[in-house]
Amino acid sequence: MQKKYLPSLLAFILLSSCSPRTSTALLTSHESLNYDEEVVVIALDESIPEDSEVLGQVKVRDTGFSTKCNYSIVLDKAKLEARKAGGNAIKITRHKKPDLWSTCHRLDATILKI
């Protein structure tokens, strides 16, 4: 009887491992923003505005089985985490492009409230 659940379990594991893994470490948070509110992206070579509050860090990584992980998808995942924390900006602190070891973009960012 347990063997009939095995294909469903394997399918669930494979499908859930296809998207990049997101981890967030928050110092503080505010009320979540709506999904359609803009999140400003501050590039690697730009500085953080002086009046901004640091809410935490977000990392978007490859799971080893990730397939949907181009730059725009990875950036959208980071913005989603910022909205959840109440942040309206992210400062890119690290961006690794696809290489020999991973076909995914990998991103580290600081979540900000401006």
N, C-alpha and C positions, 0 to 999 in steps of 0.2 A: 504494500500500500504506500510506503514512503517513496518508492522508486518513481511513482507517477508525478511527484512534486519536483524531482531533480531537474528535469528540463526547464521548468518554469523558473526555478532558482538560478540556474545557469544563465538563462536569458536575461533575468533581472540584473545579475552581476555584470554581464557584458554590456548591457545598455547603459547602466549607470556609470560605467567606467569610461565611456566614450567622450565625455566632456571634461575640460580641464578642472583641476582641483583648486578650490579657493580657500585660503585660510586668512582669518582676520584676527588681529590682536588689538583690542580697543583699550585706550586709556580712559576715555569718557565717551558718552554718547548723548545725543539729543533725540527728540522725537523724529521718527522716520519721515523722510520726504516722500511725496507721491512719486510713482514710477515714471511720470512724464516730466518731472522737474529737471531742469538742466544741471549737469555737473560739469564744471569747468575743468579742463585738463591742462595742467602746467607741465611743460616739457622738461626734459633732462637739463637743458641749458638755461632754463628760466629760473628766477628766484621766487621764493614764496613771499606773498605780500605780508608786510609787517603786522597788520591787524588781524591775521588769521590765527585760528585756534587749532592745534593739532589734536585730532580725535583718536588716531591710531594708525596702524599699518595694515595693508592688504597685500597678499601674495597670490598670484595665479600661476599654477604650475601644470606641467604635463603629468598625467597619471601613468604613462607608459602605453596606454591604449587609446589615448585621446585622438580624436579625428577632427573635431570642429574647434580649431584653435588658431585661426588666423588673427592678425593684429586687432581687427575691429571687434571680434567676438571676445577676445581676452580683455580688451579695454572696456567693453560693455559689462563684463563680469565685475571688473574693478569698480566701475561706476555704480553698479547695483549694490555692492557692499557699502560704498560710501553713502548712498541714499538710505540704506538700512540703519546706518549709524547716525544719520542726521547731517551728514556732510554734504556740502555743495561744491566741493572741489577735490581733485586729487593731484598730487605732485609726483610725477614719475621719478623714481629713484634708481631704477634698474630696468633695462629692457634687453633681453637676450633673444636674438633672432633664431629661427630654425637653423640647425647645424647637423653634423654627422650623427649626434646622439639623440636628437629630438626633432620632430617635424613641426613642433609647436613654437609659437612665441611664448615667452615667459616674462612676467612683469611683476615688479615690486613698486608699491606706491604708498605715499603718506596720505591719509584721509584728513581733509581740512574743512573747517567751517569758516567761511569768509564773511 
